[in-house]
Amino acid sequence: MTDLFWPGDQLAGPLMSDAAFLDAMLSVEQAWLDGLIAAGIAPQSAAAELATHLTDGDRETIARGADTDGNPVTGLVALLRSRVEHPAARWVHRGLTSQDVLDTAIMLCVRDALCRIGKDATQQVQTAAALVEKHRATAALAHTLTQAALPSTLGSSSPAGSPACSTPPNRSPVCAHRCRSRLAEPWEHLPRSSNWRARPTVRSR
């Protein structure tokens, strides 16, 4: 859906939507709780599936309450702590700051957007490369600036035949891009926090 205040916002589709942002914040909170348990800081009885404790209408409630202190994390944490059972409730968000959650959640959304861009760019390059291959020997009039030059082929004049366009997808700048979260481990592992290897540092604010 379009937005006059944010032209082009619709181009991101669901990747940078409110729903995606809320899911990302939940992933951060879930990963941190799981990390505390895995590191032996929180007891095993503190385990909980946080996403199951939110409903469809909670996003609107969290958004409306975010103007109290300028971010939606406070409302999200309050809802989770009021709904999960003890002792999980006391360990939700324990040692995190709101800025930790916001920054990491945004990076999760950015990661998904970059992956989408990488896939789309790869598809376009592959389509262009297929056209170059098909018309590699197709005769065409070449140009030098605005003047006609000696005959050439469509394949040789296409930018899709350049080395930059033949870079493997997993080595392209978009796919190679990496962002770091404010948490202890790479954010690639956030939803799969069992992959964490480092002991998280508990701090409070």
Residue pairs with C-beta under 8 A, 6 or more apart in sequence:
1 10
2 9
2 10
3 9
3 10
9 16
12 113
14 20
15 109
15 112
15 113
15 116
16 109
16 113
18 59
18 63
19 59
20 109
20 112
21 72
21 105
21 106
21 109
22 54
22 59
22 62
22 72
22 76
23 51
24 104
24 105
24 106
24 108
24 109
25 72
25 73
25 76
25 101
25 102
25 105
26 50
26 51
26 54
26 76
27 105
27 108
27 190
27 191
28 96
28 100
28 101
28 104
28 105
28 108
28 183
28 190
29 50
29 76
29 77
29 80
29 92
29 93
29 96
29 101
30 49
30 50
30 51
30 191
30 193
31 183
31 189
31 190
31 191
31 193
31 196
32 93
32 95
32 96
32 183
32 193
32 200
33 42
33 46
33 47
33 48
33 50
33 88
33 91
33 92
33 94
34 47
34 193
34 194
34 196
35 184
35 185
35 193
35 196
35 200
36 42
36 46
36 91
36 94
36 95
36 200
36 202
37 43
37 44
37 46
37 47
37 91
38 193
38 194
38 196
39 199
39 200
41 199
41 200
41 202
42 87
42 91
42 94
43 87
45 87
45 88
46 87
46 88
46 90
46 91
47 88
48 84
48 85
48 88
48 92
50 80
50 84
50 92
53 79
53 80
53 83
53 84
54 79
54 80
54 83
58 79
61 75
61 79
62 72
62 75
62 76
62 79
63 72
65 72
65 74
65 75
66 72
66 74
66 75
68 74
68 75
69 98
71 98
71 102
73 93
73 98
73 101
73 102
74 98
77 92
77 93
80 89
80 92
80 93
81 89
81 90
81 92
81 93
82 89
84 92
93 101
94 202
94 204
95 200
95 201
95 202
95 203
95 204
97 203
97 205
99 182
100 182
100 183
103 181
103 182
104 181
104 182
104 183
104 187
104 190
107 179
107 180
107 181
107 187
108 187
108 190
110 179
111 179
111 187
111 188
114 174
114 175
114 177
115 175
117 174
118 169
118 172
118 174
118 175
121 172
121 174
122 169
122 172
122 175
125 160
125 165
128 158
128 159
128 160
128 165
129 160
129 161
129 165
129 166
131 158
131 160
132 154
132 155
132 158
132 160
132 161
133 155
135 153
135 154
135 155
135 158
136 153
136 154
136 155
136 156
137 153
137 155
138 153
138 154
138 155
139 151
139 152
139 153
140 151
140 152
140 153
140 154
140 157
141 148
141 149
141 151
141 152
142 148
142 149
142 150
142 151
142 152
142 157
143 149
155 161
159 165
169 175
170 176
178 186
179 187
180 186
180 187
181 187
181 190
183 190
183 200
184 196
184 198
184 199
184 200
184 201
185 195
185 196
185 197
185 198
185 200
189 195
189 196
